[in-house]
């Protein structure tokens, strides 16, 4: 008769706390020094895909660490993995798809862990955006007291303009043409701002474009570049080109940008009127609060709003071509 004996390794380390993570990568992201450590070359490759080759935005932030751990458990997903559910308590913040695929962030310790099943590796876009990006953004933002804004940002000469608008307002197409006019790209739709200094940082890696954006692209080389880009599928079902901005063809903001303008993209056409309409301080702050429900509930919002009241606020209506909007934003930054 055989006698069951527990694995002594499981008794000694039931939570795999002592597991060796030999693979390392360091980046300067969102103002902080961030180290990835992993037991999986495949997971580390996803971090490289997202963060390698970006300008180093050093803002004096702390040294942070994200562990990327691969587990063999977990069933295949069909038709796609479940959406990540946000959770929090006892000083921890998290996002969990299921028991095997999750991210936990400990801001007090400056550390996060992302656990991914081998089955989820077949869905690299979801791993990158819903787990790894969640850990990086949450850790960097919370440890530095930054406000996370749903807004793009472009700049010129170190001065920045936030581009604010609902999904589908045309911010990405506007940004593409802003790049064509020589503006510096900071971020597509996630800006992180120091509420005291109004310096903004972000991840300048990809621009996501709907297929109908191609009708506004006249440059043959740019059209070819976009059409050669991978196509990703959002949770909403919308498919977009994921255009990599690295490689030297686009100007990426070399340092955090000092905000001077808040530009609210409106869906209404300008017609024969002006594209830009100046907003007074009250309307600027009202629109800002409505557009940023998450940030408005975070520490630092009152100081941020007070400083934004001194900035230039604008409503940008649609022109006959997205290039007109890009030129209007460029004009603001040049002034």
C-alpha positions in Angstrom: 0.0 0.0 0.0 1.5 3.3 -1.1 1.6 6.3 1.2 1.1 9.8 -0.1 3.8 12.3 0.8 3.5 16.0 0.1 6.1 17.6 -2.1 8.6 19.2 0.3 9.2 22.1 -2.1 5.5 23.0 -1.9 5.6 23.0 1.9 8.7 25.2 2.0 7.4 27.7 -0.6 3.6 27.2 -1.1 3.2 30.7 -2.8 6.3 30.4 -5.1 7.7 33.4 -3.4 11.2 32.1 -3.8 10.9 31.2 -7.5 13.9 32.4 -9.4 13.1 35.0 -12.1 16.4 35.1 -14.1 15.3 37.4 -17.0 15.6 41.1 -16.5 14.9 44.3 -18.4 15.1 47.9 -17.3 13.3 51.0 -18.8 12.7 54.6 -17.8 9.0 54.9 -18.1 6.4 57.5 -17.0 9.1 59.3 -15.0 10.3 56.3 -13.0 13.0 53.6 -13.3 11.1 50.3 -13.9 12.6 46.8 -13.9 10.8 43.8 -15.4 11.9 40.4 -14.1 10.5 37.1 -15.4 10.8 33.4 -15.7 9.5 33.5 -19.3 11.2 34.8 -22.4 7.8 35.0 -24.1 6.4 37.4 -21.4 9.5 39.5 -21.4 9.2 39.8 -25.2 5.8 41.4 -24.7 7.3 44.0 -22.4 10.0 44.7 -25.0 7.3 45.0 -27.7 5.5 47.6 -25.6 8.4 49.6 -24.0 11.7 49.1 -25.8 13.0 52.0 -27.9 11.0 54.7 -26.1 12.5 58.1 -25.0 13.5 58.0 -21.3 11.2 60.3 -19.4 13.0 60.7 -16.1 11.1 62.7 -13.5 12.9 61.6 -10.4 10.5 58.8 -9.7 11.3 55.8 -7.6 12.7 52.5 -8.6 9.8 50.1 -9.4 9.6 46.4 -10.2 7.1 44.3 -12.2 7.3 40.5 -12.0 6.0 38.6 -15.1 5.2 35.0 -14.1 4.1 32.2 -16.4 2.0 29.3 -15.2 1.1 26.1 -17.0 -2.4 25.8 -15.5 -5.4 27.2 -17.2 -7.9 26.1 -20.0 -7.9 27.4 -23.5 -10.2 30.4 -24.2 -13.1 30.4 -26.7 -14.0 32.7 -28.3 -11.7 35.1 -26.3 -10.5 35.5 -22.7 -12.9 37.1 -20.2 -12.5 40.9 -19.6 -10.3 41.7 -16.7 -12.3 42.7 -13.5 -10.9 45.4 -11.3 -10.4 44.7 -7.6 -8.8 46.4 -4.6 -8.4 46.3 -0.9 -5.8 46.4 1.9 -3.6 48.7 -0.1 -3.6 46.4 -3.2 -5.0 47.1 -6.6 -5.7 44.4 -9.1 -7.1 43.2 -12.4 -8.2 39.6 -12.8 -9.5 37.7 -15.8 -9.7 34.4 -13.9 -7.8 32.5 -11.2 -4.7 32.0 -13.4 -4.5 35.4 -15.2 -4.2 38.5 -13.1 -2.2 41.5 -12.0 -1.6 42.7 -8.5 -0.1 46.1 -7.6 1.4 47.0 -4.2 2.1 50.8 -4.5 3.5 51.0 -1.0 6.2 48.5 -1.9 6.7 49.8 -5.4 6.1 46.4 -6.9 3.6 44.5 -9.0 3.2 40.9 -10.2 1.5 39.8 -13.4 0.6 36.1 -13.7 -0.2 34.7 -17.1 -1.3 31.2 -18.1 0.3 29.5 -21.1 -3.2 29.5 -22.7 -3.4 33.3 -22.5 -0.1 33.7 -24.4 -2.2 32.9 -27.6 -3.8 36.4 -26.9 -0.8 38.7 -26.6 -2.8 41.9 -27.2 -4.9 41.2 -24.1 -1.8 40.3 -22.0 -0.1 43.5 -23.0 -3.0 45.9 -22.5 -5.2 44.4 -19.8 -2.5 43.0 -17.5 1.0 44.3 -18.1 -0.1 47.8 -19.0 -2.5 47.9 -16.0 0.4 47.0 -13.7 2.9 49.5 -15.3 0.4 52.4 -15.5 -1.1 51.9 -12.0 2.3 51.4 -10.3 4.0 54.4 -11.9 1.0 56.7 -11.5 0.2 55.9 -7.9 3.7 55.9 -6.6 4.4 59.4 -8.1 1.1 61.1 -7.3 0.4 61.5 -11.0 -3.1 61.9 -12.4 -4.1 59.4 -15.1 -6.1 61.2 -17.8 -8.0 59.7 -20.7 -6.4 62.1 -23.2 -3.8 62.1 -26.0 -0.9 64.6 -26.0 1.3 66.2 -28.6 3.8 69.0 -28.3 6.4 71.3 -29.8 9.5 72.7 -28.2 8.7 71.1 -24.9 5.2 72.6 -24.7 2.2 70.2 -24.8 -1.5 70.2 -25.8 -3.8 67.6 -24.3 -6.3 66.2 -26.8 -9.5 65.3 -25.1 -12.5 63.6 -26.6 -14.7 60.5 -26.4 -13.8 57.3 -28.3 -14.6 57.9 -31.9 -14.0 61.6 -31.8 -11.1 61.3 -34.2 -8.2 61.9 -31.8 -6.0 59.2 -33.3 -6.5 60.5 -36.9 -5.9 64.0 -35.7 -2.7 62.8 -34.0 -1.5 61.0 -37.1 -1.7 64.3 -39.1 -0.1 66.2 -36.2 2.9 63.9 -36.6 2.8 64.7 -40.4 3.1 68.4 -39.5 6.2 67.8 -37.3 4.6 67.8 -33.9 6.1 65.6 -31.1 4.0 62.6 -30.0 3.7 61.9 -26.3 0.7 59.5 -26.0 -2.4 58.4 -27.8 -5.0 58.3 -25.1 -3.3 57.9 -21.6 -1.6 60.9 -20.3 0.0 61.0 -16.8 0.3 64.5 -15.3 2.1 65.9 -12.3 -0.7 68.1 -10.8 1.8 70.6 -9.3 4.1 71.1 -12.3 1.6 70.2 -15.1 4.4 68.1 -16.7 2.9 65.3 -18.8 4.4 61.9 -19.7 3.1 58.9 -21.5 4.0 55.8 -23.5 4.7 56.8 -27.1 4.7 53.3 -28.6 1.6 52.8 -30.8 -1.2 54.7 -32.6 -4.4 52.8 -33.3 -6.2 53.7 -36.5 -9.5 52.6 -37.9 -9.4 51.4 -41.5 -11.4 54.4 -42.7 -8.5 56.7 -41.5 -6.7 55.6 -44.7 -8.9 57.8 -46.8 -7.3 60.9 -45.3 -3.7 59.6 -45.9 -2.3 60.9 -49.2 1.4 60.0 -48.6 2.0 56.7 -50.3 4.8 55.6 -47.9 2.6 56.4 -44.9 -0.3 54.4 -46.4 1.9 51.5 -46.9 3.3 51.7 -43.4 -0.2 51.7 -41.9 -1.5 48.8 -44.1 1.5 46.7 -43.1 0.8 47.2 -39.4 -0.9 44.4 -37.4 -4.6 44.6 -36.9 -5.9 44.3 -33.3 -9.5 43.7 -32.2 -10.9 45.8 -29.3 -13.2 44.3 -26.8 -16.0 46.3 -28.5 -15.3 44.4 -31.7 -13.8 47.4 -33.5 -10.7 46.4 -35.5 -7.8 48.9 -35.8 -4.3 49.1 -37.3 -1.6 49.1 -34.5 0.9 51.4 -36.0 4.3 51.3 -34.3 5.7 54.8 -33.9 9.3 53.7 -33.2 12.0 53.3 -35.9 12.7 57.0 -36.6 9.9 58.0 -38.9 7.8 59.7 -36.2 9.0 62.4 -33.7 8.5 61.2 -30.2 8.6 63.6 -27.3 12.1 63.4 -25.9 11.1 64.5 -22.4 7.8 65.2 -20.5 5.8 68.1 -21.9 4.7 71.2 -20.0 1.0 71.6 -20.6 -0.2 74.9 -22.0 -3.4 74.0 -23.9 -6.4 71.7 -23.3 -8.1 70.9 -26.7 -11.5 69.3 -26.6 -12.2 67.5 -29.9 -15.9 68.0 -30.9 -17.7 65.7 -33.4 -19.5 68.7 -35.0 -18.2 70.0 -38.3 -16.9 73.6 -38.3 -18.6 74.4 -41.6 -17.8 77.9 -42.6 -16.8 78.8 -39.0 -13.6 78.8 -37.2 -12.2 75.4 -36.1 -11.1 76.6 -32.7 -13.3 78.3 -30.1 -11.8 79.7 -27.0 -13.2 78.4 -23.7 -13.3 80.5 -20.6 -12.0 79.0 -17.3 -15.4 77.9 -16.1 -16.3 76.0 -19.3 -12.8 74.6 -19.4 -13.0 73.1 -15.9 -16.6 71.9 -16.4 -15.6 70.0 -19.6 -12.4 68.7 -18.0 -14.3 67.3 -15.0 -16.9 65.6 -17.2 -14.3 64.0 -19.4 -12.2 62.6 -16.5 -14.5 60.9 -14.0 -11.7 58.6 -12.7 -9.0 61.3 -12.3 -11.5 63.7 -10.7 -11.9 61.3 -7.7 -8.1 61.0 -7.1 -5.9 63.0 -4.7 -4.3 65.9 -6.5 -7.3 66.7 -8.7 -8.1 70.0 -6.8 -4.6 71.2 -7.3 -4.6 70.1 -10.9 -7.9 71.8 -11.7 -6.7 75.0 -10.1 -3.6 75.1 -12.3 -5.5 74.1 -15.4 -7.8 77.1 -14.9 -4.8 79.2 -15.9 -4.2 77.3 -19.2 -5.7 77.9 -22.6 -8.8 75.9 -23.3 -10.2 75.3 -26.7 -13.0 73.4 -28.5 -11.8 72.0 -31.8 -14.5 71.3 -34.4 -14.0 69.0 -37.4 -12.5 70.6 -40.5 -12.9 69.4 -44.1 -9.7 67.3 -43.6 -8.0 66.1 -40.4 -4.9 68.0 -41.5 -6.8 71.3 -40.8 -7.2 70.3 -37.2 -3.6 69.3 -36.9 -2.5 72.7 -38.3 -4.8 74.4 -35.8 -3.2 72.6 -32.9 0.3 73.3 -34.3 -0.6 77.0 -34.5 -1.5 77.0 -30.8 1.8 75.4 -29.9 3.8 77.8 -32.1 2.2 80.8 -30.5 
